[in-house]
């Protein structure tokens, strides 16, 4: 993952699990990713969500490296705190051209999510 997503390396993102269209990633605490209020910033949480669904997609039997984000709907439910946070992603449906997924992000150890994301991806045809 870090080979193809240098941002994952820069942020220290850890792949906890990825199998059968489900993936879990951990973003460690990082003061550079905080916003005022000492909570992980929205852009960092959205980036983590995008990385998580990509990992989930690549764990399917029809992995598609040539897929890109088409849309992302983000609902911030509660402050994430200063980190770490864990993203749990799943591929809901993978068609020939469109992929639909969702992601829940939790402050590490929390029972309730702080972010819920739905996303569509498009498979780019080989040229």
C-alpha positions as CSV (number, residue, x, y, z in Angstrom):
1,X,0.0,0.0,0.0
2,X,2.7,2.4,0.9
3,X,4.5,1.7,-2.4
4,X,1.5,3.0,-4.4
5,X,0.3,5.7,-1.9
6,X,3.2,7.7,-0.6
7,X,0.8,9.7,1.6
8,X,0.2,6.5,3.6
9,X,3.9,6.4,4.3
10,X,4.1,10.1,5.2
11,X,1.2,9.8,7.7
12,X,2.3,6.4,9.1
13,X,-0.9,4.7,8.1
14,X,-0.9,1.0,9.2
15,X,-2.8,-1.7,7.3
16,X,-4.4,-3.9,10.1
17,X,-6.4,-6.3,7.9
18,X,-7.6,-6.6,4.3
19,X,-9.6,-9.6,3.0
20,X,-12.7,-10.3,0.9
21,X,-13.5,-6.6,0.3
22,X,-13.1,-5.5,3.9
23,X,-10.1,-3.6,5.3
24,X,-9.1,-1.9,8.5
25,X,-6.5,0.9,8.6
26,X,-5.0,2.8,11.6
27,X,-3.9,6.4,11.5
28,X,-1.5,7.0,14.5
29,X,-1.6,10.2,16.4
30,X,0.1,13.0,14.5
31,X,0.2,16.6,15.7
32,X,0.6,17.8,12.0
33,X,-2.9,16.3,11.2
34,X,-4.8,18.2,14.0
35,X,-7.1,21.1,13.6
36,X,-8.0,23.7,16.2
37,X,-9.7,21.9,19.1
38,X,-7.0,19.2,19.1
39,X,-8.9,16.8,16.9
40,X,-7.8,15.0,13.7
41,X,-8.7,17.3,10.7
42,X,-11.4,16.6,8.2
43,X,-8.9,16.3,5.3
44,X,-6.9,13.7,7.2
45,X,-10.0,11.7,8.0
46,X,-11.2,11.8,4.4
47,X,-7.7,10.8,3.2
48,X,-7.8,7.8,5.6
49,X,-11.2,6.8,4.4
50,X,-10.1,6.9,0.7
51,X,-7.0,4.8,1.5
52,X,-9.2,2.3,3.5
53,X,-11.7,1.7,0.7
54,X,-8.8,1.3,-1.8
55,X,-7.3,-1.4,0.4
56,X,-10.7,-3.1,0.7
57,X,-11.1,-3.0,-3.1
58,X,-7.6,-4.5,-3.6
59,X,-8.5,-7.3,-1.3
60,X,-11.2,-8.6,-3.5
61,X,-10.7,-11.4,-6.0
62,X,-11.3,-8.9,-8.8
63,X,-8.8,-6.3,-7.5
64,X,-8.6,-3.2,-9.7
65,X,-5.5,-1.1,-9.4
66,X,-6.9,1.2,-12.1
67,X,-9.9,2.4,-10.0
68,X,-10.3,6.0,-8.9
69,X,-12.6,7.9,-6.5
70,X,-15.6,9.3,-8.3
71,X,-17.5,10.7,-5.3
72,X,-17.3,10.7,-1.6
73,X,-20.0,11.7,0.9
74,X,-18.6,12.4,4.4
75,X,-20.7,12.8,7.5
76,X,-18.7,14.0,10.6
77,X,-20.6,12.6,13.5
78,X,-18.4,13.5,16.4
79,X,-14.9,14.9,17.0
80,X,-12.3,12.2,16.4
81,X,-10.0,13.4,19.2
82,X,-6.2,13.7,18.7
83,X,-5.8,10.2,17.4
84,X,-5.1,7.5,16.7
85,X,-8.2,6.6,14.6
86,X,-9.2,3.4,12.9
87,X,-11.0,3.1,9.6
88,X,-13.2,0.1,8.7
89,X,-14.0,-0.1,5.0
90,X,-16.1,-2.5,2.9
91,X,-16.9,-2.9,-0.7
92,X,-20.7,-3.0,-0.9
93,X,-20.9,-3.6,-4.6
94,X,-18.3,-4.0,-7.3
95,X,-19.5,-3.9,-10.9
96,X,-17.6,-3.8,-14.2
97,X,-17.3,0.0,-14.1
98,X,-18.7,1.3,-10.8
99,X,-17.7,0.3,-7.2
100,X,-19.7,1.4,-4.2
101,X,-18.3,1.2,-0.6
102,X,-18.7,2.6,2.9
103,X,-16.3,3.4,5.7
104,X,-16.7,4.0,9.4
105,X,-14.0,5.8,11.3
106,X,-13.6,5.4,15.0
107,X,-11.4,7.0,17.6
108,X,-9.2,4.0,18.6
109,X,-11.1,2.1,21.3
110,X,-14.4,3.9,20.8
111,X,-17.7,2.0,20.3
112,X,-19.4,4.7,18.2
113,X,-18.0,6.0,14.9
114,X,-16.9,9.6,14.5
115,X,-17.2,9.6,10.7
116,X,-19.3,7.8,8.2
117,X,-18.4,7.8,4.5
118,X,-20.0,6.5,1.4
119,X,-18.1,6.4,-1.8
120,X,-18.3,5.6,-5.5
121,X,-15.2,4.6,-7.5
122,X,-14.9,4.2,-11.3
123,X,-12.8,1.6,-13.0
124,X,-10.6,3.3,-15.6
125,X,-10.3,1.3,-18.8
126,X,-6.8,0.2,-19.9
127,X,-5.4,2.3,-22.7
